[in-house]
Amino acid sequence: MLSGCVACTQEPGFRIQGDIGTFVTTGEAVLVGSTSVPGEERVYATAPIRDGRFELLGETGPAWLGKVKVLVDDETRTASQVIVEPGSLLDIQWGGWVAGLTTAGGGPYHQRLILSWRDTDAYRDTLAQYTEVMTTKRDTPEGPEHEDLLADANRLYGELDRIRRTALDALAGDEEPLTALLAIEFGALGATTAALERLDVLAPGLSDLGLTRRVAQKRKRIEAVQELAANNAALVPGAIAPDFAAESLGGEPTDLSTVVAANEIVLVDFWASWCGPCIKQFPHLKELRAQYGDQGFEVVGVSLDTDEEDWREASADHELTWVDLGDQLAFSSPAAVAFGVTHLPKTYLLDTDRRVLAKDLHPDALSTELAERLRSTP
């Protein structure tokens, strides 16, 4: 157990150094932290990657949960959660295509929380099995054997997550307040009433450490996740989707109900310029819109960028021709909240009455859905 608030009395600076070999030799390392808005991140430090190495430096107060992201051309290649502590030195290495980034060193809070699951026999054994299955799957052609390996991989990944969550849930009950708070920030107890109740218990002790704002932020985030989950869960096929209004890139106010009423089927596509999977779907959406546009298919893109120029440049670079809306409020956008968006890409397929036909369709599934509902151009 950590006594008192060890990190509060150490030197204010932190150092995170990385050596990721040939995985990424040139790019950028970014240290980010979460905010009270689900899906939103704040940048705390950046550093160039040269010959696979980088160094992130900064000053900090009591230990907090961050994430180190490796970017190439603004696209995240990999990331690792870390606990940033005063006076700490944390090493990040490339553990291979399955393990991803691994850490060594770090301050007492990082070591206690990370090692609570990573250094157990159960986790190590399961990770070894998962690595073996994933390696075999990579070299196995599509077919029944590949599907069996995929099922095994998903099962083992779920077991790794279970081991991690069990360890964190236990630490959420720790008598040392900051340890418990970090565990909850790491995901212990989930976005549940139990997590909110535990924060209430911890609040007095964390207030003494000057962490009242952290408690309020985590509480607000949990409550926001609960609201988003409820909104998303309510939008099942047959439900009426909420209306929303936003401005186009040209500054023209547009509401969803007007677009929906003018078409047979509308795909609401939440995206952002930094979302690689979102961008990869654009060519397919263009093809479908060209094929089915005359039969009443339209796309309403909703940018969750925070910078209008990023939105504008991405729209121009990818030659978006459909209804292109945004309000620079990211995941706190009224549209994103109403539709329960916590990750990207996120899509909803609506009929002319704003009734949900399907959601989160992969491109092939969207093609099938449109083919069944609309007549394609010969």
Beta strands, then each sheet from edge to edge (+ up, - down):
strand 1: 13-19
strand 2: 26-34
strand 3: 41-50
strand 4: 53-59
strand 5: 64-72
strand 6: 75-84
strand 7: 88-94
strand 8: 101-105
strand 9: 245-248
strand 10: 253-255
strand 11: 265-271
strand 12: 297-303
strand 13: 323-326
strand 14: 346-351
strand 15: 356-359
sheet 1: 4+ 1- 7- 8+
sheet 2: 3+ 2- 5+ 6-
sheet 3: 10+ 9- 13+ 12+ 11+ 14- 15+
end
